[in-house]
Amino acid sequence: MKRQARGGGPGVIGASSAKAGEQTDTITEHAHRLRRRLGRADLKAVPQARRELRELLRHWGKPGRSEIAELLTSELVTNALVHTDDDAVLTAVVEPDGLRVEVRDFVPRRPEPRGPETDDTHGRGLMLVQSLADAWGVRPHGVGKSVWFELGAEAA
């Protein structure tokens, strides 16, 4: 899997539409994909997305990598549902050497990571993404943005 510099722009991952809960397993011989539409403010979708990602990553990576992926995915999904008041789309593509997770929403406002020195407890999830992902970033779309991260299958 090609790595981008932290915060750099990624290549496009699919632009097909997804129905609520739709999951597609195989995109190539060596890659698997999860695609799920998340309803507006549907926080029940967070644990469901974690379970679906866990299943997708069942035989992937070194110990601990899939748990990190679940945590970071939860952060991105929660942010999209809480801070945009709109639908979102989760896409995860896993290949033997790496994972890419992208959460697209339909609000152009960019997320801002906040450090532990602030009194506000919101925004710290992106600090987790920044510290645990091998690469991450925000990519604008015509309507909205995608927040993404990548993890290699091997521990860093």
Long-range contacts (C-beta under 8 A, 24 or more apart in sequence): 1-95, 1-97, 1-98, 1-99, 1-100, 1-150, 1-152, 3-98, 3-134, 3-135, 3-150, 3-152, 4-135, 4-137, 4-150, 5-135, 6-130, 6-135, 6-136, 6-137, 7-136, 7-137, 7-138, 8-135, 8-137, 9-137, 9-139, 10-100, 10-102, 10-137, 10-139, 10-148, 10-150, 13-91, 13-93, 13-100, 13-102, 14-91, 18-89, 21-48, 23-52, 27-93, 30-95, 30-96, 31-93, 31-94, 31-95, 32-56, 32-93, 32-94, 33-91, 33-92, 33-93, 33-94, 34-90, 34-91, 34-92, 35-89, 35-90, 35-91, 35-92, 36-89, 36-90, 37-87, 37-88, 37-89, 38-77, 38-80, 38-81, 38-87, 38-88, 38-89, 38-90, 38-103, 39-87, 40-81, 40-85, 40-86, 40-87, 41-81, 41-82, 41-85, 42-81, 43-78, 43-81, 43-82, 45-77, 45-81, 46-74, 46-77, 46-78, 46-81, 49-73, 49-74, 49-77, 49-90, 50-74, 53-92, 53-101, 56-92, 56-94, 57-94, 57-99, 60-94, 60-96, 60-99, 60-153, 61-99, 61-151, 61-152, 61-153, 61-154, 62-153, 62-154, 62-155, 64-155, 65-99, 65-151, 65-152, 65-153, 65-154, 65-155, 68-132, 68-151, 69-99, 69-101, 69-151, 71-128, 71-132, 72-101, 72-128, 72-129, 72-132, 72-133, 72-149, 72-151, 73-101, 73-103, 75-125, 75-126, 75-128, 75-129, 76-101, 76-103, 76-125, 76-129, 76-147, 76-149, 77-103, 78-125, 79-103, 79-111, 79-125, 79-126, 79-147, 80-104, 80-105, 80-147, 83-107, 83-109, 83-111, 84-109, 84-144, 86-144, 96-153, 97-152, 97-153, 98-134, 98-150, 98-151, 98-152, 98-153, 99-150, 99-151, 99-153, 100-148, 100-149, 100-150, 101-148, 101-149, 101-150, 102-146, 102-147, 102-148, 103-146, 103-147, 103-148, 104-141, 104-144, 104-145, 104-146, 105-144, 105-145, 105-146, 105-147, 106-143, 106-144, 107-144, 107-145, 108-140, 108-143, 108-144, 108-145, 110-138, 110-140, 110-145, 111-138, 111-147
